[in-house]
């Protein structure tokens, strides 16, 4: 089994592009995808680990005060994010789950602040990801 040491001082936050789907303008308040990245040293090799979450458009829901949609990790459907958008104030909330357990909750008064808070912590323990040597 390889030895993994996550480097906590090397995480990056990502601000995604908006989701554009023809004839679905209501989806523009959601991201195209969501990426998390952390650096690790695996058996002495500096490596980046990335997890990419993609939208499940069929999960889109609109209620009286909130719109929501799920994003699933392309490496494991047991890892997902529940994004909520509140049109009245333009604010966002999101909760990240790894293996169906909540690992992070983020809030933001706008698009930029929300995604910085959501992605800045990088990968969570046991989160499925792809490793690439640097």
N, C-alpha and C positions, 0 to 999 in steps of 0.2 A: 504494500500500500504506500503510495507516495506521501511524502511529508509536505503539508501545506501550512504556510504561515502568511496570514493576511496582514498587509501593511496598512494600518488604520489612517495614516497620514497622507494617503495617496488616492483618496476617492475623488470623483468628479461629479458635478451636477450637470444635468442635461435639460435643455429646454427644447421640446419637440416641435415639429411642424404641425400645423392644423390638419385634421382629417378632411379630405375632400372626396366626396362621393357624389357623382352626377345625380342631380335631382333629389338630393338629400341635404339641403342647406342646414337643417337642424343639427347635423353632425359636425359642423364647423367649430363648435365649442369644445370638441374633443380632439385629442392628439392622434396623429397618424400612427405612432407607436411610442413606446416608452422604453428607454434603455438605462440600465444600471451597470456600473463598472467599478471594479476594485483591482488593485495590484496584489499579487501574491508571489512568494518565493516557493517554488515547488522543486524539491530535490536540488536546491542550489541554483535554479534557473529563474530569473525574474520573468514573471508572466502576468498577462492581463486576463481577467475573467469578466465576461460580459453576459448579461441576460437581457433578452429582447422580448417585450410584451406587445402583443398584437391585438387589435380590437375584435371583439365578437359583436358585430353589428346587430345580430339577431337579439342580443341582450339589451339593446337600447330601450329605455323606458322614459316616459314623460308623465310626471304627476303634476299636481297643482303648483307646487313651488320648486320642484327639482327635476333635473334630467340626469339620467345615470346610464353607465355602460361598463361592462366588464372587459378587462384585457387579460389575455392568457400568455404565460411564458411559452415561447416557441419550443423550449426544450423539455417542458413538463407541464401538463394541464393542472397539476396539483398546486402550482404557483400561479397566483392571479392577483389582479388589482381591481378594486371597485372604485370607480371615479364618479363623483357627484358634482353637478354644476347647478348653481342657484342663480337663475337669470336676473332676479330682482336686484341683486347687488353685484353680480358678476364674479362671485367668489366660488372657490372650489374646495372640495374635501376628497380625500382618498385614503383607502386602507389597503395595505399590501399583505398578502397571505402567502406563506411558504408551507407547503404540505398541509394546507387548509388551516394553519395556525396564524393568527394575526401577528405580524412582526413590526409593522410601522403604520402610523397614522400621520397624515399631513394635511395642513390647511393653508390656504392662500387667498389673499384679498383680490388677486388677479392671476392671470395665466403664468407670468414669469415667476412671481414669488411662490406660487404653488408648486411648480415643477422643480424649482431649486430645492425647496424643502422636501419634496417627495424623493428626489433622486440623489441628493448629496451624500447620504449615508452609504451609498454603494450597495454591494451585495450583502444579503443577510446569510446567517449560518444555515447551511443545508439547501440554499437556493440553487436550483439547476442553472448551469451556465456553460459557456464554452470558454476553454482556456486557450490562449495563444501566447507562445514565447515572444518576448520583446526583442 
